[in-house]
Amino acid sequence: MFEISPLNKRRFKRFMKNKRGSVSLVIFMSLFILSLFAEVIANDKPLMIKYHGEFYFPVLKQYTEKDLGGFFETEANYRDPYLREMIEEDGFIVWAPVKYSYATIRYDLPEPPPTPPTWENPLGTDDQGRDVFARLLYGFRLSVLFGIMLTIVTSFIGICAGAVQGYYGGRIDLFGQRFMEIWSGIPMLYMLIIMSSLIRPGFWWLLFIMTIFGWMGLVGVVRAEFLKGRQLEYVLAAKALGVSDGGMIFRHILPNAMVATMTFFPFILSGSIGVLTSLDFLGFGMPPGSPSLGELLAAGKSNLYAPWLGVSAFLTVSVMLSLLIFIGEALRDAFDPRHIGK
């Protein structure tokens, strides 16, 4: 049975004593879990339809208009008044709390977009007539998922590179450091601009490009821990007993190096989200139409007479990054060896 060590219990208690960090973790996780159910909260498709005694779930499956009593084989347009009236004559429709998805364009607005907040659009619409709340909800989820994936991939590569350099040292460490110095001098933004003209940007393409340039963040920390750890007495004793290099790295030195590394994860995550938002703002990020916080910020910049666009996007990004910074500070204090006995 898995059992938490007394040291980790003290670290957890130390983290929970930091009210700002623990409350930030609860708020951030609540918002993230809520965003995972974005299709249930904001969607232009009904959550459930009962028609002629049968149940349909458009949010999970695509139905044609003919399946619901219409005449066409194309996907049903649930906002069509004729189709809605026909369904409600012998059934009912259950809608999401917000009846618009991130890409839904309202053509029945009382005035040209962007329009101010109303009961139907709590945060108004953007310059293309799309619901701002839905775009913020989907954009929050996309940004966090992208940041988490980028953090995991870049941290894994950086930890492996730092471990190899620190453990073996010598020429491997020397050539590795020189390569990092050259590679870090390549401007990532210029490379993205050049490649954006050749390849259509997308989620996985951006993740790949940013991984190539963002894996060096943890190399220095892990390398320093391995340079120090390989000289410790228990490591030298294990090596004298014939423990393999893999066993030395993964069983004896890496667990200690991960203590210092874990405190950087929230900061790397916030940096990843910030970079994606910046690229979207400049137009070199996700494809046009994606639920992007940066694109919403750019729309607010282009429509200064519609302050709800810039203010809502700015508050979302600032609150999200602030929560991550507070969590990172609490983790750093919890893993600080000076506070182990407290």
Protein Blocks (a to p, Z undefined) as FASTA:
>chain_A
ZZddfklmmmmmmmmmmmmlmmmmmmmmmmmmmmmmmmmmnccbdfbdceehiacdfklp
ccdfklnopabfbdcdfkbmklmmmmmmngcddddfblcdfklccfkbfbdcdddddfkl
mnopafkopafklmmmmmmmmmmmmmmmmmmmmmmmmmmmmmmmmmngmmllmmmmmmmm
mmmmpcfklmmmmmmmmpccdfklmmmmmmmmmmmmmmmmmmmmmmmmmmpmklmmmmmn
opafklmmmmmmmmmmmmmmmmmmmmmmmmmmmmmmmmmmnopaccehiacfklmmmmmm
mmmmlmmlmmmmmmmmmmmmmmmmmmmmmmmmmmpmklmmZZ
